Amino acid sequence: MKITKQKVVLDAADLEGTAAFWSDLTGKPITHRDVDWREIAIDDTWAIAIQLAPDHEPPEWPNGSPQQIHLDLYVDDVDAAQKEVLELGGRILDEQLDDPDGGFVVYADPAGHPFCLCK
């Protein structure tokens, strides 16, 4: 089996707002729009997609309802990246900057999906 394209699909009640967040954060445009779907092509092999889920309930970090997805994003400057995440409507869930593996901060996007910015 050869995987030729990969998509990470996030459920969200606010389709446009969540898609705009991920588009702005990645610096990539929304490349496909449908009634219940937005897609952001990161490159030729993978994309982030947002699927309308009107009854979506955000997971509770860290011990509440199960995570529906988790992304690790490696960045050169966690402080600058954090500022951008917060300006775009994300929020901090947990800080682990003293982690022996280099540190990370757990955030939620506007729909509540957790993701990490890692050093």
C-alpha positions as CSV (number, residue, x, y, z in Angstrom):
1,M,0.0,0.0,0.0
2,K,1.3,3.5,-0.9
3,I,-0.4,6.4,0.8
4,T,-0.5,9.3,-1.7
5,K,-2.3,11.9,0.3
6,Q,-3.2,12.4,3.9
7,K,-5.9,14.6,5.5
8,V,-6.5,15.4,9.1
9,V,-10.2,16.0,9.5
10,L,-11.6,18.0,12.4
11,D,-15.2,18.2,13.4
12,A,-16.5,21.6,14.2
13,A,-19.9,23.4,14.8
14,D,-18.4,26.6,13.5
15,L,-17.2,25.5,10.1
16,E,-16.0,28.8,8.8
17,G,-14.4,30.0,12.0
18,T,-12.4,26.9,12.6
19,A,-11.3,26.7,8.9
20,A,-10.2,30.4,9.1
21,F,-8.2,29.7,12.3
22,W,-6.3,26.8,10.7
23,S,-5.8,28.7,7.4
24,D,-4.4,31.7,9.2
25,L,-2.2,29.6,11.6
26,T,-0.7,27.6,8.7
27,G,-0.5,30.5,6.3
28,K,-2.3,28.4,3.7
29,P,-5.5,29.4,2.0
30,I,-8.8,27.4,2.2
31,T,-8.6,25.5,-1.1
32,H,-12.0,23.8,-1.1
33,R,-15.4,24.8,0.1
34,D,-18.5,22.8,0.2
35,V,-21.7,23.1,2.2
36,D,-20.3,21.1,5.1
37,W,-16.6,20.9,4.4
38,R,-13.5,23.2,4.2
39,E,-10.1,22.1,3.1
40,I,-6.7,23.6,3.5
41,A,-4.0,22.0,1.3
42,I,-0.7,22.2,3.2
43,D,1.2,20.7,0.2
44,D,0.6,18.1,-2.5
45,T,0.5,15.2,0.0
46,W,-1.6,16.4,3.0
47,A,-4.3,18.7,4.0
48,I,-6.3,19.8,7.0
49,A,-10.1,19.5,6.5
50,I,-12.9,20.9,8.7
51,Q,-16.2,18.9,8.6
52,L,-19.4,20.5,9.8
53,A,-20.7,18.8,13.0
54,P,-23.5,21.0,14.4
55,D,-23.6,19.0,17.7
56,H,-19.8,19.1,18.2
57,E,-18.8,19.3,21.8
58,P,-15.2,20.3,22.5
59,P,-13.2,17.7,24.4
60,E,-12.2,18.7,27.9
61,W,-8.4,18.7,28.5
62,P,-6.9,16.6,29.9
63,N,-9.4,14.2,31.6
64,G,-12.8,15.0,30.1
65,S,-14.4,13.7,27.0
66,P,-12.0,11.9,24.7
67,Q,-9.8,13.8,22.3
68,Q,-11.1,13.7,18.8
69,I,-7.7,14.6,17.4
70,H,-4.3,15.9,18.5
71,L,-1.7,17.6,16.4
72,D,2.0,18.3,17.3
73,L,3.4,21.3,15.5
74,Y,7.1,21.9,15.8
75,V,8.1,25.6,15.7
76,D,11.4,27.5,16.0
77,D,10.0,30.1,18.4
78,V,7.2,28.9,20.8
79,D,6.7,32.4,22.2
80,A,6.0,34.0,18.8
81,A,3.9,31.1,17.8
82,Q,1.9,31.3,21.0
83,K,1.2,35.0,20.4
84,E,-0.2,34.2,17.0
85,V,-2.3,31.3,18.3
86,L,-3.9,33.5,20.9
87,E,-4.5,36.4,18.5
88,L,-6.3,34.0,16.2
89,G,-8.7,32.8,18.9
90,G,-6.8,29.7,20.3
91,R,-6.4,29.2,24.0
92,I,-3.8,27.6,26.3
93,L,-4.8,24.3,27.9
94,D,-1.5,23.2,29.5
95,E,2.1,24.4,29.6
96,Q,5.0,21.9,29.8
97,L,7.9,24.1,28.8
98,D,10.2,22.5,31.4
99,D,9.7,19.0,29.8
100,P,13.1,17.2,29.5
101,D,12.3,16.5,25.8
102,G,12.4,20.2,25.0
103,G,9.0,21.5,26.0
104,F,5.6,22.1,24.6
105,V,2.4,24.0,25.2
106,V,-1.0,22.4,24.7
107,Y,-3.6,24.7,23.0
108,A,-7.2,24.4,21.8
109,D,-8.4,25.9,18.5
110,P,-11.7,27.8,18.6
111,A,-13.7,24.6,18.3
112,G,-11.8,23.0,21.3
113,H,-9.5,20.7,19.3
114,P,-6.2,20.2,21.3
115,F,-2.8,20.7,19.6
116,C,0.7,21.3,20.8
117,L,3.4,23.8,19.8
118,C,6.7,22.0,20.4
119,K,10.2,23.3,20.7
